Amino acid sequence: MKRKNFDLITNLKGKIMKKLILTTIIGGLSLSAFTGTSCSMDFYGNYNCFGTGQDSGYNSSTKRDFYGNDNYSDNYGNQISCSTDFYGNYNCN
């Protein structure tokens, strides 16, 4: 039972770290574009962001595909795909 709880906690920590890394990457790509944005997660777990105020007109989305890859895109043409490899590393390109 202790091992099962440990695995559950470890898995949860991994998911939180993936989301934190993805958020950091997205923020690093377009810091100026994210100065005035409003983001939310939809029913499917996709992140959608929309520019507000000075950044009105900017929007981005991060969607998880069937294979578990996170695909980021925005209306400026930026695109990034991230996935977890066999060793648990979260890689983006």
C-alpha positions, 0 to 999 in steps of 0.5 A: 500500500505504501508503494502504491501511495508513493507512486501516486504522489510521484506521478502527481509531482511529475504532472505538476512539473510538466505544466510548470515547465510548459508555462515557463517555456511559453512565457519565455517565448513571448514575454511581451505578449503575455504582459496582459493576457487572460488564460483558462483551461477548457474541459479537455485540459487545453490552455487558451490565452487571450490578450487584454489591454495593450496586448489585445489581439494576441491569442495562444493555445496549448493542446494535448494530442492523442499521444500525450504531446503538448502542442503550443501555437499562437496567432503570430505563427509560433509553434512548439511541440513537447513530449515526454520520452521513455526516461520521463524527460519533458522535451520541447522542439 
